[in-house]
């Protein structure tokens, strides 16, 4: 018990050390991570679910000879049948969710992984309570069944989960263990059972914090590998993956998906006249301005040197126009000579442009951006090659 308390303090210091309040809140709610982090997390969870399920599918029936040897024949046969059913369930779980990567699927995978041993526990305990277990060897083996929830709760520590996910996943095991005591099916003396209940709660807390620590570490690694070091926008490699993911989601849900292709005007002249350091400062300012007007669920990608791609899920052409005009009103910052930074912008939307492939959608936005360049720069061209904004900032032109 003292060891778990020390471990809890240690994990708390590791998880929350040097973190901002926003980062702490990201570890509480399962919906606060970016789409890219959620996808990576889902893939990791599902791979570990299958690994644990495969391990239990092999280990669960291996204990059948021990039960048959230690317990009475009837009890041993009941437990053997229960173990065979549990092993089949683990095999089915191991073979499920191949190729899946959504958060919902990963969460259900974890639910089923814990549901199988929980059901096993709730059936085996009343079963064992119906038989007289007086032999010391039988008591040792029966005690092993009593500690199954501890094994499963501790197993949560290998998954990158949020606080509320840890609470939701461990609660059924805590309740199941409590019920066996309240209903008189406990295999330990009632006082010991209550003490074990407190230990199980503490273990669930430690496992949840360990999972939160994993999630924080994974988020940092994903953030470092997926973002452009200069602008903090997503890099091109990861950006293409995210566009594909959003495009497929839009196709399945039959929802809107808008892109805004932003290319800075006369950016080369900044590098040539003022040096690359001033050029980098300009790119940082532009990226910050873009992120400021985009919603939390939108995605900003540095597509090229001075090119950015804004991905706006569930946004129709009118909503994309509003976002772009809001950006032009706020401005993209100033050039080293004090003049405003301007950009040529092309807008495309999946349904309005009838795009069946993700690269077609990007190409439409790219073409309209080049059209904006060729027709005078500092303007926005949208669906149907419609000029919706030009030099007069914030004054749409139809």
Buried (B, 14 or more C-beta within 10 A) or exposed (E): EEEEEEBBEEBBEBBBEEEEEEBBEBBEEBEBBBBBBBBBBBBBBBEBBBEBBBEBBEEBBEBBEBBBEBBEEEBBBBBBEBBEBBBBBBBEBBEBBEEBBBBEBBBBBBBBBBBBBBBBBBBBBEBBBEBEBEEEEBBEBBEEBBBBBBEBBBBBBBBBBBBBBBBBBBEBBBEBBBBBBEEEBBBBEEEEBBEBBEBBBBBBBBBBBBBBBBBBEBBEEBBEEBBBEEBBBBBBEBBBBBBEBBBEBBBEEEBBBBBBBBBBBBBEEBBEEBEEEBBBBBBBBBBBBBBEBBEEBBBBBBBEEBBBBBBBBBBBBEBBBBBBBEBBEBBBBEBBEEEEBBBBBBBBBBBBBEBEEBEBBBBBBBBBBBBBBEEEBBBBBBBEEBBBBBEEBEEBEE
